[in-house]
C-alpha cells in the first residue's frame, strides 16, 4: 500500500498556486467492484499544458495499491513520492493507463469509494478522488469522463447519461468537462422514485430519487422540491438543466449533508427522505433547501467551478445565497432572514471571534476538509447579499448573466467573480474585496444627534484582530436605514447607506422632530451593531418598525438586555420586555412564524458570547438558571393568552409541510414550550397522544421533557420508532439536548452504551455527541464530565473518520471565554486528544489552531 499520510502535514498557501503541467483531454475508468478488492483501471489522455512551464508529472494518490502503470501501452516504473507518484512522460500528448486496488468495505473515513450498508458510493469533494485512482486531483483540471462499472449490483450509476448496460455492467458518459471532485459512482440494491421535468427550451429530463427498499414512501416531497428548484433556477437566474437525466441517491453513512456530483447528487438520507409521520416541519424545510442547493450547484459550482480550494466560497457562498433566495420565495422572506441571522450569530460569529477565525477566502490551510465552515458558506452568502444590496437588483442580474456567459466551463477565482461586477456596473470592487480576504466580524458603532431639523447618524467600524491579521482596513458596509416618527409612522422608508470609511456620517434634513432610526434593516450586513439605545426605544421599534427583521431584532435586544441583568445582577425579568412581548404575540395580524421567532429566546451559547464581548466571564449555570426563570415568568405572565394562542394555532385537516401550516405549528410549539412550565405537562401529553405527524409528536415529547414528565413518552417513542434510523437520531438528540446541566454527561454516556448507538454512522454520532456539545450548560458543567466524554469519543472516532472528528473539535473553540478552572479542564481534554499516536492531520490542525 502506498500512503502519503506518513508525510509531515504541510501548509498549503494560496500564493503558491501554479497550474498543473498537463491538460487532461479525456478520462476513461473501469471499476470491477468487490468489497475488499475493487479494481480501478484508468485510461487518461494527457497533453502538455501551454499555460505553464512546470513539466513535473505528479499524480495524487492515497491508500492505493498500484498493480501496474503504462504510458502509450508500455509498462513503466513510477516513483512513489509524498501524496502520490511521479513518472517520466513524453513532451507530446500521451495515454496514461494504470490499475489499482482499493477496499471500499474497510473505508470508514467515508471519502473516496466506500460502502454503506453494503451499497457502494463515493464522496470525492474535496480530495477523495485520489483514494480511487492516481489522478491530478485538483479542481482546475477538468475533463470529460467515461465510466464502466462491472459488478453484480442491481443498480449501477455514475455521472452524465447512460450509454450501455447489460448483465453485470453499466456504462456512463458525462459530456460536461468536470474536475475529479464531482465524480460519483453508486452501486447497490436500490429502488427509484421516478419523476420527469421539461426544461424551458423543451429538453425532457428523467428524474430519479434512489433509496434503499423500504424508503420509497419518503421520496415524494424531495421530488417536488427538485422540480420547484429546476423551475426557479430557470425563472430567476435563467439557468437550465443540461443532461437527459438527474439522479439523487440517499445514503445513510455520509459526512456532509449532500454532494452536487454532476447529474448524480448523493445525499445524506437525513437530507432527502421525508414523510409527515417521520419528519418535522424543520426537516421538510431543510430538505427543500438542500435539494435546491445541490441542484443550483449545477451552474454555480459545476459548470463554473473553483480554480483551487481557497476559492471554495466562490461556489458555496453564491449557492447558499441562491438557496436562501429560493427559500424566501417559497416560504416567506422575513422568517427566513431571521433564521439566517440567528444561525450566523450562533455559528459563524463564534468562529469569526475565536481562534478558528479565517477569511471567506483563506490564505492557507493544512487540511481543506477543515474549511467547510460557516465562514466560507454562510458568511460567503452574506457577502453576496451585500454585493446585491450595493449594486442593486438589476445590476446584480446583469453581472450574473455576464458571469455565466464569460466563465462557463472554467475554473475561476474570487477575482474573476469581482471583475464581472466591475465590468457589469463600472464600480470598483477593490475595497469590497476585503470581505473576502479579511477575517473577523466588524463592530459597527453608531451615534445619533438631532439639531434644528437635522438628524445625523455617525458610524464607526472596528474589527478586532484575528489570527494572522492584526490590522484591519475599513470595509464597504451597506447599512439599510429607515426613520420613524414619534407616533410610530414611517417618515423615511428604507434607504441603503454605503459606508466606505472607518468613520462616516449621514444626514437627514428638514425634519419636524427627532425621529427614531431603524438601523441595519433586513440585517443588511454581517456586523455587530453597537448602538446607544435603551429598552424604551427597543420596545417602540418592536411595536412599530415596518421592517420585520428589525422588529424582531428589537425584541431580541430586549430579551438579551433583560437576561443580562438577570444573569449578572439577579434582577427580575424586565416588565417592559414582558409587556412588549405580550402585546406583540397577541397581534393576530402578524405572521405566526414571526411570532414564534419572537417567543424564542437567544441560545445560551449566544448569551455566553454576548457576556464575553461585554467583558464578563460567562457562568454557564447562571445563564441556564436565568433562561429557565425567564421562561417560567413568561409562562406565568401570559397565562391567559397562551392557551388561547395555542388553540388558535392548531391546524385543521391533513398535514401539509407548506409554510402557512408550518408557521402555525411553530407558534403552537413555542407556546406549548411555555405552557408546559405551568400546567405540569398536561397539554404536552395530550398533544403527544393525539399527534398524527412528527412535528406534533416531537413537539409534545420535547415539552414533556421540559415539564420533567417525559419518561414514559421517551420509552413509548423508542418502541414506536426503533425501526426508523432517522427518527431514532431525533430520539438520541432530544434526550441529550433536554438533559439538566448536572445530568447531561451521564445521559449522553448512557446513550453511547445503548444498543442502537453506533459511532461509525456520522448522523448517530452527531445526534448524541453533537447534542452534548450543543447543550451549553451541560457541556460546560462544573464537573468537567462532558469535556472528558467528548474527548474520549473523539479519540475513538479519529482513526476511523477524521473529517467528522475534526469538525466536532469546534465544540472547544470558545474555551478561552470561560473561567480559569474550565479553561484548564478543556485544555487538558484537547491535549489528551493531541497526544494520541497517529492522530489525523484533520484533527491535529483543528486542535492546534484552537489551542494556539
Ligand atoms: Zn454546496
Boltz pocket constraint, residues with backbone or C-beta under 6 A from the ligand:
constraints:
  - pocket:
      binder: B
      contacts: [[A, 293], [A, 297], [A, 315], [A, 316], [A, 319]]
      max_distance: 6.0
